[in-house]
């Protein structure tokens, strides 16, 4: 289905004659909507669900990126700069190497956090955070935010 979506987007770009990324994105969204409205097979339903999950996943990550960036800016520019750095062990529910890698990269790309290591049995991820007021709340935020969404993607 993805290849069909991609092909329809390329056809859109060719028909409009505007070879720009924005026009391709419009074509991709339009092709997605056409596929959603016209295809009713199990494959199409799964594809539509995965694209929707990926869209919400991307929106969630961008929101986290902005919020974390603002927190780091406030923390660094505050005159007292009362940081509480910590290394937090986070038990993992994700099990595949791809899912663990994605989770680690998402954490590292978020300002103020850095994935340090994963245990040899892949059950725990160690994360350094620039400012942790409550370790349990930080751990829960990672689990209910990033890890839950990685699990939803079923990588």
C-alpha positions in Angstrom: 0.0 0.0 0.0 2.8 2.4 0.8 4.3 1.9 -2.7 0.9 2.6 -4.2 0.6 5.7 -2.1 4.1 6.8 -3.2 3.3 6.1 -6.8 0.1 8.2 -6.7 2.0 11.0 -5.0 4.6 10.9 -7.8 1.9 11.0 -10.4 0.3 14.0 -8.6 3.7 15.8 -8.8 4.0 15.0 -12.5 0.5 16.1 -13.3 0.8 19.4 -11.4 4.3 20.1 -12.8 5.5 21.5 -9.5 8.5 19.5 -8.4 8.7 20.7 -4.8 8.7 18.9 -1.5 5.5 20.7 -0.4 3.7 19.6 -3.5 4.9 16.0 -3.0 3.6 16.1 0.6 0.2 17.4 -0.7 0.1 14.6 -3.2 1.0 12.0 -0.6 -1.8 13.2 1.7 -4.3 13.2 -1.2 -3.2 9.8 -2.3 -3.6 8.5 1.3 -7.1 9.9 1.5 -8.0 8.3 -1.9 -6.7 5.0 -0.7 -8.5 5.3 2.6 -11.8 6.0 0.9 -11.5 3.4 -1.9 -9.7 0.4 -0.4 -11.4 -1.8 2.1 -9.1 -4.9 2.3 -7.3 -5.9 5.5 -4.0 -4.7 4.0 -5.5 -1.2 3.3 -7.1 -1.0 6.8 -3.7 -1.9 8.4 -1.9 0.6 6.2 -4.4 3.4 7.0 -4.0 2.7 10.7 -0.2 2.6 10.6 -0.1 5.9 8.7 -2.4 7.5 11.2 -0.3 6.2 14.1 2.9 7.5 12.4 1.3 10.9 12.0 0.3 11.1 15.7 3.7 9.7 16.7 5.5 12.4 14.8 3.2 15.1 16.2 3.9 13.8 19.7 7.6 13.8 19.2 7.6 17.3 17.8 5.6 18.5 20.8 8.1 16.8 23.2 11.0 18.4 21.2 9.6 21.9 21.6 8.6 21.5 25.3 11.9 19.9 26.2 13.8 22.7 24.3 11.9 25.3 26.3 12.6 23.6 29.6 16.4 23.4 28.8 16.4 27.1 27.8 14.7 28.1 31.0 17.0 25.9 33.1 20.2 27.2 31.4 19.2 30.8 31.5 17.9 30.9 35.1 20.4 32.8 37.3 20.5 30.0 39.9 20.7 27.1 37.5 19.6 24.5 40.0 20.0 21.4 38.0 19.4 17.9 39.4 21.1 15.6 37.0 20.5 11.9 37.3 21.0 8.5 35.6 17.7 6.7 35.6 17.2 3.0 35.0 14.1 2.4 32.9 12.6 -1.1 32.7 11.7 -1.8 29.1 8.6 -3.4 27.6 9.9 -3.1 24.0 11.9 -6.1 23.0 13.0 -5.9 19.4 16.4 -4.3 18.6 14.7 -1.9 16.2 12.2 -0.7 18.9 14.9 -0.4 21.5 17.0 1.6 19.0 14.1 3.9 18.1 13.3 4.5 21.8 16.9 5.3 22.6 17.2 7.6 19.7 14.0 9.5 20.5 15.2 10.0 24.1 18.6 11.2 22.9 17.1 13.6 20.4 15.0 15.2 23.1 17.0 18.1 24.7 18.0 17.4 28.3 18.1 13.6 28.0 20.7 11.1 26.7 20.5 7.4 26.4 23.6 5.9 27.9 23.2 2.1 27.7 20.9 -0.8 27.5 21.5 -3.9 29.7 22.8 -7.0 28.1 19.5 -8.8 28.5 17.7 -5.8 26.9 15.4 -5.3 29.9 16.7 -2.0 31.1 17.7 1.3 29.5 19.9 3.8 31.3 19.1 7.4 30.6 20.9 10.5 31.8 18.7 13.5 32.4 19.8 17.1 33.0 17.1 17.9 35.6 15.1 15.2 37.5 13.0 16.4 40.4 11.2 13.0 40.8 12.8 9.9 39.4 9.5 7.9 39.5 7.7 10.6 37.5 10.6 10.8 35.0 10.5 7.1 34.5 6.8 7.0 34.1 6.9 9.9 31.6 9.3 7.9 29.4 7.2 4.7 29.7 3.8 6.4 29.1 5.1 8.8 26.5 7.9 7.5 24.2 7.8 3.7 25.0 4.0 3.4 24.7 4.1 5.1 21.3 6.9 2.9 20.1 4.9 -0.1 21.2 1.9 1.2 19.2 4.0 1.3 16.1 4.8 -2.4 16.6 8.3 -2.3 15.2 
